[in-house]
Amino acid sequence: MAEPAPAAGENALVTIAAVEVPPRGWDTATGPGQAYREFLECHALRVAHERALWGNLDRCDTLEEAVEYWRGNEYEERRLYLARRGPETVGFCSVTLPLRENMHTAGIDVLIVPGRRREGLGRALLDHAEAVAGNSGRTSLGAYHEVPAHAAVGPMLPAKSGAGGLPLGDPAVAFAVAAGYELEQVERSSRLALPVPPELLDRLVTEASPRAEDYAITGWDDACPENLVQAYARLKATMTTDVPIAGMDWEGEDWDPARVRAEEQTLVRGGTRSAVTAAVHRATGELVAYTVLNWRPGVPDSILQQDTLVTSGHRGRRLGMLIKVANLKRARHRWPSARSVLTWNANENQHMLAINIALGFEPAGYEGEWQKRLG
Ligand SMILES: CC(C)(COP(=O)(O)OP(=O)(O)OC[C@H]1O[C@@H](n2cnc3c(N)ncnc32)[C@H](O)[C@@H]1OP(=O)(O)O)[C@@H](O)C(=O)NCCC(=O)NCCS
């Protein structure tokens, strides 16, 4: 699997080699040792970076999740490359290649160890990742990175979406700009301290319920009931077209029950638990809204908010609030140790942000969505 690729110019001594990902079912508990050492090194670099940036690992994949993710699947191929200069590990880069839709795009990431920055290594790894993407026929490259709220100070680079910006003084911002990437969109990450006062949740439900009498709330843990999976797949597809994506060059995804099941199984294998709450239109039996929370036993303090969607014909009836409150209650019951929920929303997504603010979410950071078109 390891195919050393020479880096260009002054970093000719850098070796960039493809990383072998452990097989599914690999026992992460007995992991360390020589087997899959490069993979473990990449993971350790990611962990150290997340800890330095946030002071915790709330946003970081666990090792189990990382194995699942980097193995890829029939919907996306994922490649990881470790960079060494002599015996010293200096960073990694990665390329993700969608295989069903968005086959003109690739996701790119680069990480250089703190002591080796500003030596041209980031550029060398980025060149490598872009060449891999270009050789796979990809013409539109996407990348993202996060800046904690306390670091979002000084002169800002405005997002092309017109909503928000990122600090020009941030190394990753300067790096992305220098490499020809454009800041298409900024997402806000927000944190909700748990537990939410029950009286607040009750009041929000009381206020919202009169507008939503035509709907029933349902939900499930980890696996969608068989009788709802077709409808759930349709909602998952809608999610990929209805969220604001600013100028990102992405097309919608095709979801069917097999894709839903594949995602559920990936989460379970990676040790991730899911709580889903959905809304059903009583008159038609149609599934019209859903929201997902994830929790990892390895990161017991933290819950991650995933998708939330109300389909277009059913908006304005407070379903967004009702499903979110119901899912927070479900999560509280299942994962009482959790102390926070983290969520990400486009700065221009005012309706979603308004619901989150009413629930008590507060800004934690900003994520830039970068894009570069090749050739
Ligand atoms: C962003 C990152 C990958 C840059 O790696 P690096 O090895 O320091 O980058 P390079 O030395 O190749 O820099 C290339 C160019 O980027 C710009 N740049 C990089 N870091 C910069 C900084 N701190 N301040 C100003 N410009 C900077 C410069 O234009 C630089 O060219 P120059 O040195 O000729 O002026 C590195 O800071 C990092 O790993 N950060 C954490 C992870 C991350 O945010 N990754 C980006 C994901 S999109």
The ligand as a Tripos MOL2 file, in Angstrom:
@<TRIPOS>MOLECULE
LIG
   48    50     1     0     0
SMALL
NO_CHARGES

@<TRIPOS>ATOM
      1 C1         -2.2980   25.4110    7.7310 C.3       1 LIG1
      2 C2         -1.0120   24.5490    7.7990 C.3       1 LIG1
      3 C3         -1.3050   23.1800    7.1360 C.3       1 LIG1
      4 C4          0.1150   25.2620    7.0240 C.3       1 LIG1
      5 O1          1.2520   24.4030    6.9950 O.3       1 LIG1
      6 P1          2.7290   25.0340    6.8090 P.3       1 LIG1
      7 O2          3.6700   23.9080    6.5780 O.co2     1 LIG1
      8 O3          3.0430   25.9410    7.9610 O.co2     1 LIG1
      9 O4          2.5360   25.8890    5.4810 O.3       1 LIG1
     10 P2          3.6990   26.3560    4.4690 P.3       1 LIG1
     11 O5          4.9740   26.5850    5.2110 O.co2     1 LIG1
     12 O6          3.7550   25.3950    3.3260 O.co2     1 LIG1
     13 O7          3.0840   27.7440    3.9670 O.3       1 LIG1
     14 C5          2.6010   27.9910    2.6460 C.3       1 LIG1
     15 C6          2.0820   29.4200    2.5740 C.3       1 LIG1
     16 O8          0.9120   29.5650    3.4030 O.3       1 LIG1
     17 C7          0.9180   30.8740    4.0300 C.3       1 LIG1
     18 N1          1.0170   30.6750    5.4880 N.ar      1 LIG1
     19 C8          1.0770   29.5000    6.1450 C.ar      1 LIG1
     20 N2          1.0900   29.7090    7.4910 N.ar      1 LIG1
     21 C9          1.0530   31.0480    7.6690 C.ar      1 LIG1
     22 C10         1.0490   31.8900    8.8150 C.ar      1 LIG1
     23 N3          1.1350   31.3880   10.0590 N.pl3     1 LIG1
     24 N4          0.9580   33.2400    8.6210 N.ar      1 LIG1
     25 C11         0.9120   33.7580    7.4000 C.ar      1 LIG1
     26 N5          0.9390   33.0090    6.2560 N.ar      1 LIG1
     27 C12         0.9950   31.6750    6.3960 C.ar      1 LIG1
     28 C13         2.1070   31.6060    3.4760 C.3       1 LIG1
     29 O9          1.7090   32.3040    2.3160 O.3       1 LIG1
     30 C14         3.0370   30.4450    3.1180 C.3       1 LIG1
     31 O10         3.9850   30.7890    2.1030 O.3       1 LIG1
     32 P3          5.3650   31.5660    2.5100 P.3       1 LIG1
     33 O11         5.9390   30.8390    3.7000 O.co2     1 LIG1
     34 O12         6.1820   31.4420    1.2690 O.co2     1 LIG1
     35 O13         4.9660   32.9550    2.8640 O.co2     1 LIG1
     36 C15        -0.5520   24.3860    9.2790 C.3       1 LIG1
     37 O14        -0.5430   25.6540    9.9230 O.3       1 LIG1
     38 C16        -1.4190   23.4480   10.0750 C.2       1 LIG1
     39 O15        -1.2000   22.2380   10.0520 O.2       1 LIG1
     40 N6         -2.4580   23.9810   10.7820 N.am      1 LIG1
     41 C17        -3.3910   23.1480   11.5340 C.3       1 LIG1
     42 C18        -4.3070   22.2730   10.6050 C.3       1 LIG1
     43 C19        -5.0990   23.1020    9.6030 C.2       1 LIG1
     44 O16        -5.6920   24.1110    9.9570 O.2       1 LIG1
     45 N7         -5.1160   22.6540    8.3320 N.am      1 LIG1
     46 C20        -5.7720   23.3430    7.2530 C.3       1 LIG1
     47 C21        -7.0310   22.6210    6.8610 C.3       1 LIG1
     48 S1         -7.7890   23.4230    5.4580 S.3       1 LIG1
@<TRIPOS>BOND
     1     1     2 1
     2     2     3 1
     3     2     4 1
     4     2    36 1
     5     4     5 1
     6     5     6 1
     7     6     7 2
     8     6     8 1
     9     6     9 1
    10     9    10 1
    11    10    11 2
    12    10    12 1
    13    10    13 1
    14    13    14 1
    15    14    15 1
    16    15    16 1
    17    15    30 1
    18    16    17 1
    19    17    18 1
    20    17    28 1
    21    18    19 ar
    22    18    27 ar
    23    19    20 ar
    24    20    21 ar
    25    21    22 ar
    26    21    27 ar
    27    22    23 1
    28    22    24 ar
    29    24    25 ar
    30    25    26 ar
    31    26    27 ar
    32    28    29 1
    33    28    30 1
    34    30    31 1
    35    31    32 1
    36    32    33 2
    37    32    34 1
    38    32    35 1
    39    36    37 1
    40    36    38 1
    41    38    39 2
    42    38    40 1
    43    40    41 1
    44    41    42 1
    45    42    43 1
    46    43    44 2
    47    43    45 1
    48    45    46 1
    49    46    47 1
    50    47    48 1
@<TRIPOS>SUBSTRUCTURE
     1 LIG1         1 GROUP 0 **** ****
